[in-house]
């Protein structure tokens, strides 16, 4: 089995126009970390609740 290639992120995490969490790798390709906009929204809401406590 091949080892996955490690890619160093070159930009901060960004939420794109489609609501996906992405970053730009050292190879110039944008990578999607989280492609489910609804899940991302729930995670952000959860973090906001934790920050308010």
Jmol script that loads the backbone (N, CA, C; Angstrom):
load data "model"
ATOM      1  N   UNK A   1       0.849  -1.185   0.000  1.00  0.00           N
ATOM      2  CA  UNK A   1       0.000   0.000   0.000  1.00  0.00           C
ATOM      3  C   UNK A   1       0.887   1.238   0.000  1.00  0.00           C
ATOM      4  N   UNK A   2       0.526   2.215  -0.806  1.00  0.00           N
ATOM      5  CA  UNK A   2       1.301   3.444  -0.912  1.00  0.00           C
ATOM      6  C   UNK A   2       1.011   4.370   0.265  1.00  0.00           C
ATOM      7  N   UNK A   3       2.062   5.011   0.731  1.00  0.00           N
ATOM      8  CA  UNK A   3       1.910   6.019   1.775  1.00  0.00           C
ATOM      9  C   UNK A   3       1.320   7.280   1.154  1.00  0.00           C
ATOM     10  N   UNK A   4       0.381   7.961   1.851  1.00  0.00           N
ATOM     11  CA  UNK A   4      -0.150   9.216   1.311  1.00  0.00           C
ATOM     12  C   UNK A   4       0.951  10.282   1.276  1.00  0.00           C
ATOM     13  N   UNK A   5       0.950  11.075   0.225  1.00  0.00           N
ATOM     14  CA  UNK A   5       1.934  12.146   0.093  1.00  0.00           C
ATOM     15  C   UNK A   5       1.596  13.263   1.077  1.00  0.00           C
ATOM     16  N   UNK A   6       2.589  13.705   1.833  1.00  0.00           N
ATOM     17  CA  UNK A   6       2.376  14.793   2.779  1.00  0.00           C
ATOM     18  C   UNK A   6       2.509  16.124   2.040  1.00  0.00           C
ATOM     19  N   UNK A   7       1.518  16.975   2.200  1.00  0.00           N
ATOM     20  CA  UNK A   7       1.502  18.296   1.565  1.00  0.00           C
ATOM     21  C   UNK A   7       1.485  19.353   2.661  1.00  0.00           C
ATOM     22  N   UNK A   8       2.416  20.274   2.605  1.00  0.00           N
ATOM     23  CA  UNK A   8       2.482  21.357   3.584  1.00  0.00           C
ATOM     24  C   UNK A   8       1.504  22.460   3.192  1.00  0.00           C
ATOM     25  N   UNK A   9       0.609  22.856   4.113  1.00  0.00           N
ATOM     26  CA  UNK A   9      -0.298  23.977   3.824  1.00  0.00           C
ATOM     27  C   UNK A   9       0.501  25.270   3.689  1.00  0.00           C
ATOM     28  N   UNK A  10       0.133  26.079   2.705  1.00  0.00           N
ATOM     29  CA  UNK A  10       0.809  27.351   2.479  1.00  0.00           C
ATOM     30  C   UNK A  10      -0.092  28.545   2.796  1.00  0.00           C
ATOM     31  N   UNK A  11      -1.363  28.278   3.072  1.00  0.00           N
ATOM     32  CA  UNK A  11      -2.296  29.352   3.410  1.00  0.00           C
ATOM     33  C   UNK A  11      -3.084  28.955   4.649  1.00  0.00           C
ATOM     34  N   UNK A  12      -3.732  29.920   5.234  1.00  0.00           N
ATOM     35  CA  UNK A  12      -4.635  29.635   6.344  1.00  0.00           C
ATOM     36  C   UNK A  12      -5.859  28.906   5.805  1.00  0.00           C
ATOM     37  N   UNK A  13      -6.598  28.272   6.701  1.00  0.00           N
ATOM     38  CA  UNK A  13      -7.837  27.621   6.301  1.00  0.00           C
ATOM     39  C   UNK A  13      -8.818  28.682   5.815  1.00  0.00           C
ATOM     40  N   UNK A  14      -9.561  28.335   4.771  1.00  0.00           N
ATOM     41  CA  UNK A  14     -10.506  29.261   4.156  1.00  0.00           C
ATOM     42  C   UNK A  14     -11.823  28.552   3.902  1.00  0.00           C
ATOM     43  N   UNK A  15     -12.931  29.244   4.106  1.00  0.00           N
ATOM     44  CA  UNK A  15     -14.238  28.721   3.729  1.00  0.00           C
ATOM     45  C   UNK A  15     -14.543  29.294   2.353  1.00  0.00           C
ATOM     46  N   UNK A  16     -14.677  28.407   1.364  1.00  0.00           N
ATOM     47  CA  UNK A  16     -14.891  28.876  -0.010  1.00  0.00           C
ATOM     48  C   UNK A  16     -16.362  29.226  -0.250  1.00  0.00           C
ATOM     49  N   UNK A  17     -16.670  29.645  -1.471  1.00  0.00           N
ATOM     50  CA  UNK A  17     -18.022  30.093  -1.821  1.00  0.00           C
ATOM     51  C   UNK A  17     -19.052  28.971  -1.690  1.00  0.00           C
ATOM     52  N   UNK A  18     -18.603  27.728  -1.732  1.00  0.00           N
ATOM     53  CA  UNK A  18     -19.509  26.587  -1.601  1.00  0.00           C
ATOM     54  C   UNK A  18     -19.658  26.120  -0.157  1.00  0.00           C
ATOM     55  N   UNK A  19     -19.000  26.817   0.787  1.00  0.00           N
ATOM     56  CA  UNK A  19     -19.099  26.476   2.198  1.00  0.00           C
ATOM     57  C   UNK A  19     -18.178  25.348   2.626  1.00  0.00           C
ATOM     58  N   UNK A  20     -17.155  25.060   1.814  1.00  0.00           N
ATOM     59  CA  UNK A  20     -16.209  23.998   2.156  1.00  0.00           C
ATOM     60  C   UNK A  20     -14.985  24.588   2.839  1.00  0.00           C
ATOM     61  N   UNK A  21     -14.425  23.864   3.792  1.00  0.00           N
ATOM     62  CA  UNK A  21     -13.205  24.273   4.489  1.00  0.00           C
ATOM     63  C   UNK A  21     -12.019  23.796   3.651  1.00  0.00           C
ATOM     64  N   UNK A  22     -11.168  24.736   3.206  1.00  0.00           N
ATOM     65  CA  UNK A  22     -10.087  24.408   2.285  1.00  0.00           C
ATOM     66  C   UNK A  22      -8.781  25.076   2.693  1.00  0.00           C
ATOM     67  N   UNK A  23      -7.699  24.632   2.051  1.00  0.00           N
ATOM     68  CA  UNK A  23      -6.411  25.312   2.164  1.00  0.00           C
ATOM     69  C   UNK A  23      -5.640  25.103   0.867  1.00  0.00           C
ATOM     70  N   UNK A  24      -4.634  25.952   0.632  1.00  0.00           N
ATOM     71  CA  UNK A  24      -3.775  25.824  -0.542  1.00  0.00           C
ATOM     72  C   UNK A  24      -2.502  25.121  -0.106  1.00  0.00           C
ATOM     73  N   UNK A  25      -2.147  24.042  -0.796  1.00  0.00           N
ATOM     74  CA  UNK A  25      -0.944  23.287  -0.482  1.00  0.00           C
ATOM     75  C   UNK A  25       0.278  23.863  -1.170  1.00  0.00           C
ATOM     76  N   UNK A  26       1.452  23.393  -0.732  1.00  0.00           N
ATOM     77  CA  UNK A  26       2.715  23.865  -1.293  1.00  0.00           C
ATOM     78  C   UNK A  26       2.832  23.571  -2.778  1.00  0.00           C
ATOM     79  N   UNK A  27       2.051  22.616  -3.263  1.00  0.00           N
ATOM     80  CA  UNK A  27       2.087  22.260  -4.675  1.00  0.00           C
ATOM     81  C   UNK A  27       1.158  23.125  -5.531  1.00  0.00           C
ATOM     82  N   UNK A  28       0.471  24.093  -4.898  1.00  0.00           N
ATOM     83  CA  UNK A  28      -0.400  25.008  -5.626  1.00  0.00           C
ATOM     84  C   UNK A  28      -1.821  24.515  -5.803  1.00  0.00           C
ATOM     85  N   UNK A  29      -2.144  23.343  -5.281  1.00  0.00           N
ATOM     86  CA  UNK A  29      -3.497  22.798  -5.395  1.00  0.00           C
ATOM     87  C   UNK A  29      -4.305  23.130  -4.149  1.00  0.00           C
ATOM     88  N   UNK A  30      -5.556  23.534  -4.363  1.00  0.00           N
ATOM     89  CA  UNK A  30      -6.447  23.778  -3.239  1.00  0.00           C
ATOM     90  C   UNK A  30      -7.017  22.435  -2.803  1.00  0.00           C
ATOM     91  N   UNK A  31      -7.001  22.185  -1.508  1.00  0.00           N
ATOM     92  CA  UNK A  31      -7.486  20.930  -0.955  1.00  0.00           C
ATOM     93  C   UNK A  31      -8.685  21.181  -0.055  1.00  0.00           C
ATOM     94  N   UNK A  32      -9.655  20.301  -0.147  1.00  0.00           N
ATOM     95  CA  UNK A  32     -10.862  20.390   0.675  1.00  0.00           C
ATOM     96  C   UNK A  32     -10.658  19.531   1.909  1.00  0.00           C
ATOM     97  N   UNK A  33     -10.779  20.152   3.072  1.00  0.00           N
ATOM     98  CA  UNK A  33     -10.658  19.436   4.331  1.00  0.00           C
ATOM     99  C   UNK A  33     -12.029  18.920   4.753  1.00  0.00           C
ATOM    100  N   UNK A  34     -13.012  19.769   4.632  1.00  0.00           N
ATOM    101  CA  UNK A  34     -14.370  19.423   5.025  1.00  0.00           C
ATOM    102  C   UNK A  34     -15.294  19.893   3.916  1.00  0.00           C
ATOM    103  N   UNK A  35     -15.896  18.941   3.188  1.00  0.00           N
ATOM    104  CA  UNK A  35     -16.705  19.280   2.028  1.00  0.00           C
ATOM    105  C   UNK A  35     -18.190  19.371   2.291  1.00  0.00           C
ATOM    106  N   UNK A  36     -18.608  19.225   3.540  1.00  0.00           N
ATOM    107  CA  UNK A  36     -20.023  19.252   3.888  1.00  0.00           C
ATOM    108  C   UNK A  36     -20.337  20.583   4.582  1.00  0.00           C
ATOM    109  N   UNK A  37     -20.941  21.531   3.860  1.00  0.00           N
ATOM    110  CA  UNK A  37     -21.219  22.852   4.446  1.00  0.00           C
ATOM    111  C   UNK A  37     -22.090  22.784   5.703  1.00  0.00           C
ATOM    112  N   UNK A  38     -23.039  21.841   5.757  1.00  0.00           N
ATOM    113  CA  UNK A  38     -23.903  21.725   6.933  1.00  0.00           C
ATOM    114  C   UNK A  38     -23.101  21.285   8.158  1.00  0.00           C
ATOM    115  N   UNK A  39     -22.205  20.323   7.975  1.00  0.00           N
ATOM    116  CA  UNK A  39     -21.364  19.873   9.075  1.00  0.00           C
ATOM    117  C   UNK A  39     -20.444  21.002   9.535  1.00  0.00           C
ATOM    118  N   UNK A  40     -19.877  21.744   8.596  1.00  0.00           N
ATOM    119  CA  UNK A  40     -19.019  22.873   8.952  1.00  0.00           C
ATOM    120  C   UNK A  40     -19.799  23.887   9.787  1.00  0.00           C
ATOM    121  N   UNK A  41     -21.026  24.181   9.401  1.00  0.00           N
ATOM    122  CA  UNK A  41     -21.857  25.141  10.147  1.00  0.00           C
ATOM    123  C   UNK A  41     -22.102  24.639  11.566  1.00  0.00           C
ATOM    124  N   UNK A  42     -22.393  23.357  11.716  1.00  0.00           N
ATOM    125  CA  UNK A  42     -22.614  22.799  13.057  1.00  0.00           C
ATOM    126  C   UNK A  42     -21.342  22.883  13.894  1.00  0.00           C
ATOM    127  N   UNK A  43     -20.194  22.593  13.292  1.00  0.00           N
ATOM    128  CA  UNK A  43     -18.930  22.686  14.027  1.00  0.00           C
ATOM    129  C   UNK A  43     -18.647  24.120  14.475  1.00  0.00           C
ATOM    130  N   UNK A  44     -18.903  25.079  13.587  1.00  0.00           N
ATOM    131  CA  UNK A  44     -18.694  26.484  13.940  1.00  0.00           C
ATOM    132  C   UNK A  44     -19.639  26.920  15.055  1.00  0.00           C
ATOM    133  N   UNK A  45     -20.889  26.464  15.022  1.00  0.00           N
ATOM    134  CA  UNK A  45     -21.839  26.799  16.082  1.00  0.00           C
ATOM    135  C   UNK A  45     -21.393  26.186  17.405  1.00  0.00           C
ATOM    136  N   UNK A  46     -20.920  24.955  17.359  1.00  0.00           N
ATOM    137  CA  UNK A  46     -20.435  24.291  18.565  1.00  0.00           C
ATOM    138  C   UNK A  46     -19.254  25.058  19.163  1.00  0.00           C
ATOM    139  N   UNK A  47     -18.338  25.493  18.324  1.00  0.00           N
ATOM    140  CA  UNK A  47     -17.175  26.245  18.794  1.00  0.00           C
ATOM    141  C   UNK A  47     -17.607  27.572  19.411  1.00  0.00           C
ATOM    142  N   UNK A  48     -18.584  28.219  18.805  1.00  0.00           N
ATOM    143  CA  UNK A  48     -19.076  29.490  19.331  1.00  0.00           C
ATOM    144  C   UNK A  48     -19.681  29.292  20.724  1.00  0.00           C
ATOM    145  N   UNK A  49     -20.444  28.217  20.909  1.00  0.00           N
ATOM    146  CA  UNK A  49     -21.033  27.925  22.208  1.00  0.00           C
ATOM    147  C   UNK A  49     -19.948  27.690  23.242  1.00  0.00           C
ATOM    148  N   UNK A  50     -18.914  26.933  22.870  1.00  0.00           N
ATOM    149  CA  UNK A  50     -17.815  26.669  23.798  1.00  0.00           C
ATOM    150  C   UNK A  50     -17.088  27.958  24.163  1.00  0.00           C
ATOM    151  N   UNK A  51     -16.912  28.862  23.195  1.00  0.00           N
ATOM    152  CA  UNK A  51     -16.214  30.118  23.447  1.00  0.00           C
ATOM    153  C   UNK A  51     -17.014  31.025  24.393  1.00  0.00           C
ATOM    154  N   UNK A  52     -18.327  30.906  24.364  1.00  0.00           N
ATOM    155  CA  UNK A  52     -19.175  31.750  25.200  1.00  0.00           C
ATOM    156  C   UNK A  52     -19.233  31.251  26.641  1.00  0.00           C
ATOM    157  N   UNK A  53     -18.841  30.018  26.890  1.00  0.00           N
ATOM    158  CA  UNK A  53     -18.919  29.459  28.255  1.00  0.00           C
ATOM    159  C   UNK A  53     -17.759  29.881  29.097  1.00  0.00           C
TER     160      UNK A  53
END
end "model"
wireframe off; spacefill off
backbone 0.3
color backbone group
